[in-house]
Amino acid sequence: MKININRRTIGCALFCAALAPMQLSAAEFDISGQVNSAVLFGGDVQDPTIVDNGTSGSRFRFKGSTDINSDYKTGFRYEFQIVDNSSDQRLDGLREVRYSDVWFSGSFGKLGIGKGDGATNNTFESYGMINFLGGGLAELLFRGSTGVGYRTKDGIGRQNRIRYDSPDFNGLSVALSLDNADTNEFALRYKKKLSDGKIDARFGFADQVVDRTSYSVAYKHSSGVSGSYSFGEDDVAAGEDDVNWIMLGYDVTNNVTLSFGTGEESGGDEMQILAVMWRPTKGSEVYFNSMDYTNADNTSGDAMAIGTRLKF
């Protein structure tokens, strides 16, 4: 929902220190979020188990923005996640502040300060993955399973950082960030219409304790057929640790998507995912996920889940 707030109210309540000297026009304040619940079968839990999907858990966010003048805007984002009985036991009871930052934008691009995504986040998890799987819902972090998590080599997300995003140059943009942990990040993104479809290519490099390189390329045709390839690599003391993922998707109808993914990491672990997503109305999703994995030591397992995510 959107609430119009006059400039004095928003200036005093949210941007008092930083924006009080400026002349601000009317601002917008937005409250949104989602609730995500699923029935989980498999792993090391008793069937069935009711869980919150840890990959895209229940969360609430507050966003606001306002015009500084005709050329510049400023805003904020505050988001927290509340997980009850997560599909991944590591997240049980988590009360996490996911985002807490302010931003400024104009012809120069966009500058963000605070807790938020680093420049390289989502360079492995491409548009193709997000589109196929409704925000990554195919990778439920199943209890008791290991396998190849398709985002284990993605860029750095939700850190205290300062981040700059350039304007769009005919589909190409650049992002830079410096995190509190003295991590430097650089990313390139390219989005363009191409031959009755859309291409989305991303590259990221993070200079940290373990240097990480990640990239992906995805293409979706107007027929509803999609495909993507993602690669992520950590430069560790023992050598290179990498993950490869291939995703295929098809929009069966305007609101039903079928997708398949297969991944392998350098250590020999493999995973396959099958997912069906149904969007009966705007903001509502019903999904089915099935996962099989085989580890390098020949241990294996499988699990599946049926769930729903409701956005508001």
DRENBADREN-537978 format. One record per residue (C-alpha): residue number from 1; x, y, z; residue in one letter. Coordinates in steps of 0.25 Angstrom, whole numbers. Layout:
% residues N
num | u | v | w | residuo
NUM | X | Y | Z | A
...
% end
This chain:
% residues 312
num | u | v | w | residuo
1 | 0 | 0 | 0 | M
2 | 5 | 14 | -2 | K
3 | 3 | 26 | 7 | I
4 | 5 | 40 | 2 | N
5 | 13 | 48 | 13 | I
6 | 16 | 63 | 13 | N
7 | 30 | 67 | 12 | R
8 | 31 | 72 | 27 | R
9 | 26 | 59 | 32 | T
10 | 36 | 50 | 24 | I
11 | 47 | 60 | 26 | G
12 | 46 | 60 | 42 | C
13 | 43 | 46 | 44 | A
14 | 52 | 38 | 34 | L
15 | 63 | 48 | 29 | F
16 | 64 | 58 | 40 | C
17 | 79 | 59 | 41 | A
18 | 83 | 57 | 26 | A
19 | 72 | 64 | 19 | L
20 | 66 | 75 | 28 | A
21 | 74 | 86 | 21 | P
22 | 68 | 82 | 7 | M
23 | 55 | 85 | 1 | Q
24 | 48 | 72 | -1 | L
25 | 35 | 70 | -9 | S
26 | 24 | 60 | -5 | A
27 | 29 | 46 | -2 | A
28 | 24 | 32 | -3 | E
29 | 24 | 21 | 8 | F
30 | 22 | 7 | 4 | D
31 | 20 | -6 | 13 | I
32 | 21 | -19 | 7 | S
33 | 26 | -33 | 10 | G
34 | 22 | -48 | 8 | Q
35 | 18 | -61 | 16 | V
36 | 24 | -74 | 11 | N
37 | 20 | -87 | 16 | S
38 | 22 | -101 | 11 | A
39 | 20 | -116 | 14 | V
40 | 33 | -123 | 14 | L
41 | 36 | -138 | 11 | F
42 | 49 | -145 | 12 | G
43 | 63 | -141 | 18 | G
44 | 64 | -145 | 32 | D
45 | 51 | -140 | 37 | V
46 | 38 | -148 | 40 | Q
47 | 28 | -147 | 29 | D
48 | 21 | -138 | 27 | P
49 | 27 | -125 | 33 | T
50 | 22 | -111 | 32 | I
51 | 33 | -101 | 30 | V
52 | 36 | -87 | 25 | D
53 | 44 | -87 | 12 | N
54 | 58 | -83 | 17 | G
55 | 62 | -79 | 3 | T
56 | 51 | -68 | 2 | S
57 | 46 | -67 | 16 | G
58 | 35 | -59 | 22 | S
59 | 39 | -44 | 23 | R
60 | 34 | -30 | 24 | F
61 | 39 | -18 | 18 | R
62 | 38 | -2 | 19 | F
63 | 42 | 6 | 7 | K
64 | 41 | 21 | 5 | G
65 | 46 | 31 | -5 | S
66 | 45 | 46 | -8 | T
67 | 50 | 56 | -18 | D
68 | 61 | 65 | -14 | I
69 | 59 | 74 | -26 | N
70 | 55 | 71 | -41 | S
71 | 69 | 64 | -43 | D
72 | 71 | 56 | -30 | Y
73 | 64 | 46 | -21 | K
74 | 67 | 40 | -8 | T
75 | 60 | 28 | 0 | G
76 | 62 | 17 | 9 | F
77 | 59 | 2 | 11 | R
78 | 58 | -6 | 24 | Y
79 | 54 | -21 | 23 | E
80 | 54 | -32 | 33 | F
81 | 52 | -47 | 32 | Q
82 | 44 | -55 | 43 | I
83 | 46 | -70 | 41 | V
84 | 38 | -80 | 49 | D
85 | 43 | -95 | 47 | N
86 | 51 | -92 | 35 | S
87 | 53 | -103 | 24 | S
88 | 68 | -101 | 27 | D
89 | 71 | -103 | 42 | Q
90 | 82 | -93 | 42 | R
91 | 71 | -82 | 41 | L
92 | 62 | -87 | 52 | D
93 | 56 | -75 | 60 | G
94 | 64 | -65 | 51 | L
95 | 60 | -50 | 53 | R
96 | 69 | -44 | 43 | E
97 | 70 | -30 | 38 | V
98 | 72 | -32 | 23 | R
99 | 73 | -18 | 19 | Y
100 | 75 | -5 | 26 | S
101 | 81 | 6 | 16 | D
102 | 78 | 19 | 10 | V
103 | 81 | 23 | -4 | W
104 | 83 | 35 | -14 | F
105 | 80 | 35 | -29 | S
106 | 81 | 44 | -41 | G
107 | 88 | 45 | -54 | S
108 | 101 | 41 | -48 | F
109 | 94 | 27 | -44 | G
110 | 91 | 22 | -30 | K
111 | 99 | 22 | -17 | L
112 | 94 | 13 | -5 | G
113 | 100 | 13 | 9 | I
114 | 97 | 3 | 20 | G
115 | 93 | -11 | 20 | K
116 | 89 | -17 | 7 | G
117 | 94 | -25 | -5 | D
118 | 108 | -24 | -10 | G
119 | 111 | -21 | -24 | A
120 | 113 | -35 | -28 | T
121 | 100 | -41 | -22 | N
122 | 92 | -48 | -32 | N
123 | 103 | -49 | -42 | T
124 | 102 | -65 | -41 | F
125 | 87 | -65 | -39 | E
126 | 83 | -59 | -52 | S
127 | 70 | -54 | -57 | Y
128 | 67 | -67 | -63 | G
129 | 68 | -74 | -50 | M
130 | 59 | -64 | -43 | I
131 | 49 | -64 | -54 | N
132 | 48 | -79 | -55 | F
133 | 47 | -82 | -40 | L
134 | 40 | -70 | -35 | G
135 | 51 | -65 | -27 | G
136 | 59 | -77 | -24 | G
137 | 48 | -86 | -18 | L
138 | 53 | -98 | -25 | A
139 | 65 | -99 | -15 | E
140 | 58 | -102 | -2 | L
141 | 70 | -104 | 8 | L
142 | 65 | -117 | 12 | F
143 | 68 | -122 | 25 | R
144 | 78 | -134 | 26 | G
145 | 82 | -132 | 11 | S
146 | 95 | -126 | 6 | T
147 | 97 | -127 | -10 | G
148 | 100 | -114 | -18 | V
149 | 93 | -102 | -14 | G
150 | 91 | -94 | -26 | Y
151 | 94 | -81 | -19 | R
152 | 107 | -85 | -11 | T
153 | 116 | -77 | -21 | K
154 | 107 | -65 | -23 | D
155 | 112 | -51 | -19 | G
156 | 112 | -44 | -6 | I
157 | 98 | -40 | -1 | G
158 | 93 | -32 | 11 | R
159 | 106 | -26 | 17 | Q
160 | 109 | -13 | 22 | N
161 | 115 | -6 | 11 | R
162 | 115 | 6 | 2 | I
163 | 111 | 3 | -13 | R
164 | 110 | 11 | -26 | Y
165 | 102 | 7 | -38 | D
166 | 105 | 14 | -51 | S
167 | 94 | 18 | -61 | P
168 | 90 | 9 | -72 | D
169 | 98 | 10 | -84 | F
170 | 90 | 3 | -95 | N
171 | 87 | -9 | -86 | G
172 | 101 | -9 | -79 | L
173 | 103 | -4 | -65 | S
174 | 114 | -5 | -55 | V
175 | 114 | -7 | -40 | A
176 | 125 | -5 | -29 | L
177 | 124 | -7 | -14 | S
178 | 133 | -6 | -2 | L
179 | 129 | -15 | 10 | D
180 | 132 | -13 | 25 | N
181 | 141 | -25 | 24 | A
182 | 150 | -18 | 15 | D
183 | 144 | -26 | 3 | T
184 | 144 | -19 | -11 | N
185 | 134 | -23 | -21 | E
186 | 132 | -21 | -36 | F
187 | 121 | -25 | -45 | A
188 | 116 | -23 | -59 | L
189 | 102 | -26 | -64 | R
190 | 96 | -26 | -78 | Y
191 | 81 | -27 | -81 | K
192 | 76 | -25 | -95 | K
193 | 64 | -30 | -104 | K
194 | 70 | -40 | -114 | L
195 | 63 | -47 | -125 | S
196 | 49 | -48 | -120 | D
197 | 54 | -50 | -106 | G
198 | 62 | -44 | -94 | K
199 | 77 | -47 | -91 | I
200 | 82 | -44 | -77 | D
201 | 97 | -46 | -74 | A
202 | 105 | -43 | -61 | R
203 | 119 | -44 | -56 | F
204 | 125 | -41 | -42 | G
205 | 138 | -42 | -35 | F
206 | 139 | -40 | -20 | A
207 | 153 | -38 | -14 | D
208 | 152 | -43 | 0 | Q
209 | 158 | -54 | 9 | V
210 | 154 | -64 | -1 | V
211 | 153 | -57 | -15 | D
212 | 141 | -61 | -22 | R
213 | 137 | -60 | -37 | T
214 | 123 | -62 | -42 | S
215 | 116 | -60 | -55 | Y
216 | 103 | -64 | -62 | S
217 | 96 | -63 | -75 | V
218 | 81 | -65 | -78 | A
219 | 72 | -64 | -89 | Y
220 | 57 | -65 | -90 | K
221 | 49 | -65 | -103 | H
222 | 36 | -60 | -106 | S
223 | 31 | -74 | -107 | S
224 | 33 | -76 | -92 | G
225 | 45 | -85 | -94 | V
226 | 57 | -81 | -85 | S
227 | 71 | -85 | -82 | G
228 | 83 | -81 | -73 | S
229 | 97 | -84 | -69 | Y
230 | 103 | -80 | -56 | S
231 | 118 | -82 | -51 | F
232 | 124 | -78 | -38 | G
233 | 138 | -81 | -33 | E
234 | 145 | -78 | -20 | D
235 | 160 | -77 | -20 | D
236 | 164 | -85 | -7 | V
237 | 178 | -90 | -2 | A
238 | 175 | -104 | -7 | A
239 | 172 | -99 | -21 | G
240 | 159 | -95 | -28 | E
241 | 146 | -99 | -23 | D
242 | 135 | -97 | -33 | D
243 | 120 | -99 | -36 | V
244 | 114 | -100 | -50 | N
245 | 98 | -99 | -52 | W
246 | 90 | -101 | -64 | I
247 | 75 | -97 | -63 | M
248 | 64 | -100 | -73 | L
249 | 50 | -94 | -72 | G
250 | 37 | -93 | -80 | Y
251 | 24 | -85 | -78 | D
252 | 13 | -95 | -80 | V
253 | 3 | -84 | -79 | T
254 | 3 | -70 | -75 | N
255 | 3 | -74 | -60 | N
256 | 9 | -88 | -60 | V
257 | 25 | -90 | -61 | T
258 | 32 | -103 | -62 | L
259 | 47 | -103 | -59 | S
260 | 59 | -113 | -58 | F
261 | 73 | -110 | -52 | G
262 | 85 | -118 | -51 | T
263 | 98 | -114 | -43 | G
264 | 112 | -120 | -40 | E
265 | 123 | -115 | -32 | E
266 | 138 | -118 | -34 | S
267 | 138 | -128 | -22 | G
268 | 128 | -137 | -29 | G
269 | 115 | -134 | -22 | D
270 | 103 | -133 | -32 | E
271 | 89 | -129 | -30 | M
272 | 76 | -128 | -39 | Q
273 | 64 | -120 | -37 | I
274 | 50 | -121 | -43 | L
275 | 40 | -109 | -40 | A
276 | 26 | -105 | -44 | V
277 | 21 | -91 | -41 | M
278 | 6 | -87 | -42 | W
279 | 3 | -72 | -40 | R
280 | -13 | -72 | -39 | P
281 | -13 | -57 | -36 | T
282 | -4 | -46 | -35 | K
283 | 5 | -47 | -22 | G
284 | 1 | -62 | -20 | S
285 | 9 | -74 | -23 | E
286 | 7 | -89 | -21 | V
287 | 20 | -98 | -24 | Y
288 | 25 | -112 | -24 | F
289 | 39 | -115 | -23 | N
290 | 47 | -129 | -24 | S
291 | 62 | -130 | -21 | M
292 | 71 | -142 | -23 | D
293 | 86 | -141 | -19 | Y
294 | 98 | -150 | -20 | T
295 | 111 | -147 | -12 | N
296 | 125 | -150 | -16 | A
297 | 126 | -161 | -5 | D
298 | 114 | -168 | -12 | N
299 | 104 | -164 | -1 | T
300 | 91 | -159 | -7 | S
301 | 77 | -154 | -4 | G
302 | 64 | -147 | -8 | D
303 | 53 | -138 | -3 | A
304 | 41 | -131 | -8 | M
305 | 32 | -119 | -4 | A
306 | 19 | -113 | -7 | I
307 | 17 | -99 | -2 | G
308 | 11 | -85 | -5 | T
309 | 17 | -71 | -4 | R
310 | 7 | -60 | -2 | L
311 | 12 | -46 | -5 | K
312 | 6 | -33 | 0 | F
% end
